[in-house]
Amino acid sequence: MVSPPGLVFAFEARVHVGSPTEVGDVSGGRRRIVSIDGGTFDGPGLGGRVLAGGADWQIIRPDGVAVLDTRYTLETHAGHLIAVQNRGLRRAPPEVARRLLTGEAVDPSLVYFRTVPTFETAAPELQWLVTSVFVGAGERYPSEVVIRFWRVD
């Protein structure tokens, strides 16, 4: 029998986000688009900045769960680009979710916020990002998302 996989910390991203654009009710729930306005990332042997221009295309389902589909670009200190697609779920008790969706600060321990990112890069020394599975855990603040990524070992 194979042992359960472990997790190895890869990096933390601090992503500056804009105010949501409310598209409205669409099939599946309420569409919101949250712009990514920049930020930084840092981890063992890896760091740089989050480039402005990405966005999180969220669907808030009728049950209150936010289905996340975020795409953005990282630029390492060495100038290498990493395209990120980060899909996930965010859920909380109804009152906490309401406060979160109106931009209030809430205790991150009250919110389930998990993601499965994929990475694309042409940099040979960063191919470990492309050839491994990752999971993420996030915290949503009024103007920032902090997300930590682990490589599944």
C-alpha positions as CSV (number, residue, x, y, z in Angstrom):
1,M,0.0,0.0,0.0
2,V,1.3,3.5,-0.9
3,S,1.6,6.0,2.0
4,P,-0.7,9.0,1.9
5,P,0.9,12.0,0.2
6,G,2.4,14.7,2.2
7,L,2.4,18.5,1.6
8,V,5.5,20.6,1.0
9,F,5.1,24.4,1.3
10,A,5.8,26.1,-2.0
11,F,4.9,29.8,-1.6
12,E,2.5,32.4,-0.2
13,A,0.9,35.1,-2.5
14,R,-0.5,38.3,-1.2
15,V,-2.9,39.5,-3.9
16,H,-4.4,43.0,-4.0
17,V,-8.0,42.8,-5.3
18,G,-10.4,45.5,-6.5
19,S,-14.1,45.9,-5.8
20,P,-16.3,43.2,-7.3
21,T,-18.1,43.9,-10.5
22,E,-21.6,42.4,-10.0
23,V,-22.8,40.9,-13.3
24,G,-26.0,39.5,-11.7
25,D,-27.9,36.3,-11.7
26,V,-26.8,33.9,-14.4
27,S,-27.3,30.1,-14.7
28,G,-25.8,28.5,-11.7
29,G,-25.9,31.6,-9.4
30,R,-24.7,35.2,-9.1
31,R,-21.7,36.1,-11.3
32,R,-19.1,38.4,-9.7
33,I,-15.8,39.4,-11.3
34,V,-13.0,40.6,-8.9
35,S,-10.0,42.2,-10.5
36,I,-6.5,41.4,-9.5
37,D,-4.5,44.6,-9.1
38,G,-1.0,43.3,-8.1
39,G,0.7,41.9,-5.1
40,T,3.7,39.8,-4.1
41,F,4.6,36.2,-3.6
42,D,7.4,34.5,-1.7
43,G,8.5,31.0,-0.8
44,P,11.7,28.9,-0.5
45,G,13.7,29.8,-3.5
46,L,10.8,31.5,-5.3
47,G,9.5,35.1,-5.1
48,G,8.4,38.1,-7.0
49,R,5.3,40.1,-7.9
50,V,1.7,39.4,-8.9
51,L,1.0,41.3,-12.1
52,A,-2.1,43.4,-12.4
53,G,-4.6,42.3,-15.0
54,G,-6.0,39.0,-13.7
55,A,-9.4,38.4,-12.3
56,D,-11.5,35.9,-10.3
57,W,-14.7,35.0,-12.2
58,Q,-16.8,33.8,-9.3
59,I,-20.3,32.2,-9.2
60,I,-22.1,32.5,-5.9
61,R,-24.3,29.5,-5.9
62,P,-27.8,29.6,-4.3
63,D,-26.4,27.6,-1.4
64,G,-24.0,30.5,-0.7
65,V,-20.8,28.6,-1.8
66,A,-18.5,30.7,-4.0
67,V,-17.1,28.8,-7.0
68,L,-13.8,30.4,-7.8
69,D,-12.0,30.5,-11.2
70,T,-9.0,32.9,-10.9
71,R,-6.4,33.6,-13.5
72,Y,-3.4,35.8,-13.1
73,T,0.3,36.0,-13.8
74,L,3.3,35.9,-11.5
75,E,6.7,37.4,-12.3
76,T,9.7,36.1,-10.5
77,H,12.6,38.2,-9.3
78,A,14.5,36.7,-12.2
79,G,11.9,37.9,-14.7
80,H,10.3,34.5,-15.4
81,L,6.5,34.5,-16.0
82,I,4.1,32.0,-14.4
83,A,0.5,31.8,-15.6
84,V,-1.8,30.6,-12.8
85,Q,-5.3,29.2,-13.0
86,N,-6.7,28.7,-9.5
87,R,-10.0,27.0,-9.1
88,G,-11.7,26.4,-5.7
89,L,-14.5,26.8,-3.3
90,R,-15.1,29.3,-0.5
91,R,-17.9,28.7,2.0
92,A,-18.9,30.0,5.4
93,P,-22.0,30.2,7.7
94,P,-24.6,32.4,6.1
95,E,-24.0,35.5,8.3
96,V,-20.2,35.2,7.8
97,A,-20.7,34.8,4.0
98,R,-22.9,37.8,3.9
99,R,-20.3,40.0,5.7
100,L,-17.6,38.6,3.4
101,L,-19.5,39.4,0.2
102,T,-20.2,43.0,1.4
103,G,-16.4,43.6,1.9
104,E,-16.2,43.3,5.7
105,A,-13.3,41.8,7.4
106,V,-14.1,38.4,8.9
107,D,-12.0,35.9,10.9
108,P,-10.4,33.6,8.3
109,S,-10.9,30.6,10.6
110,L,-14.6,30.9,10.0
111,V,-14.3,30.4,6.2
112,Y,-13.5,27.3,4.2
113,F,-11.3,28.6,1.3
114,R,-9.5,25.8,-0.7
115,T,-8.1,25.8,-4.2
116,V,-6.4,23.6,-6.8
117,P,-4.0,25.7,-8.8
118,T,-2.3,24.8,-12.1
119,F,0.8,26.6,-13.3
120,E,2.3,27.3,-16.8
121,T,5.8,28.6,-17.3
122,A,8.5,28.3,-20.0
123,A,11.3,28.7,-17.4
124,P,13.3,25.4,-17.2
125,E,14.1,25.8,-13.5
126,L,10.4,26.2,-12.6
127,Q,9.1,23.1,-14.3
128,W,8.5,21.6,-10.9
129,L,5.4,23.9,-10.8
130,V,4.1,22.4,-14.1
131,T,4.8,18.7,-13.2
132,S,3.3,18.5,-9.7
133,V,-0.1,18.8,-8.1
134,F,-0.7,21.7,-5.7
135,V,-3.4,22.7,-3.2
136,G,-4.0,26.1,-1.8
137,A,-5.6,27.6,1.3
138,G,-6.8,31.2,1.2
139,E,-7.9,34.0,3.5
140,R,-10.1,36.8,2.1
141,Y,-9.6,40.4,3.4
142,P,-11.4,43.5,2.2
143,S,-8.7,44.5,-0.3
144,E,-6.4,41.5,-0.3
145,V,-6.4,37.7,-0.6
146,V,-3.6,35.8,1.1
147,I,-3.2,32.3,-0.3
148,R,-0.6,29.7,0.6
149,F,0.3,26.9,-1.9
150,W,1.6,23.4,-1.1
151,R,3.0,20.8,-3.5
152,V,1.5,17.4,-3.0
153,D,4.5,15.1,-2.4
